[in-house]
């Protein structure tokens, strides 16, 4: 069973998806991601990847995250892969709530050490981490809304809608296995 967190954000789905579509922002809102190494040119098209590192110098682990599902304004599904730490599946569900949105993040390990451990050990750690991830994501998306409303928005003025692409068979299999 996946770890789940929900946060209310004072922004539109488009504000959130514009932030998620900028792969270079990944280490700004993902706890543990230390730096970006590359972003596939077609990101966030399904099957594309962002390449980042985890850890603290000099101990860095190269990681990739693949886009499995890009469905604005409702859902994003990602598949991070961190070498010996294994693979996971992360899903964001977005729904209207009052004058903003409710964002739920669900994450589940599907391989590596965390997947071998009982959920009672990894689920509380993921809940804490993802609480902070949603807090950071809210700062970015709500800040984007404020810039947009003030007429000062200069970057990512719209949410990309890549029309083609598909996730790798391994990513699709991981997503099906995680059932999130």
Helices and strands as residue ranges (DSSP letters): E 3-9, H 13-20, G 23-25, H 26-29, E 33-39, E 49-56, E 59-71, E 75-81, G 83-85, E 88-97, E 100-109, H 113-116, H 119-149, H 169-178
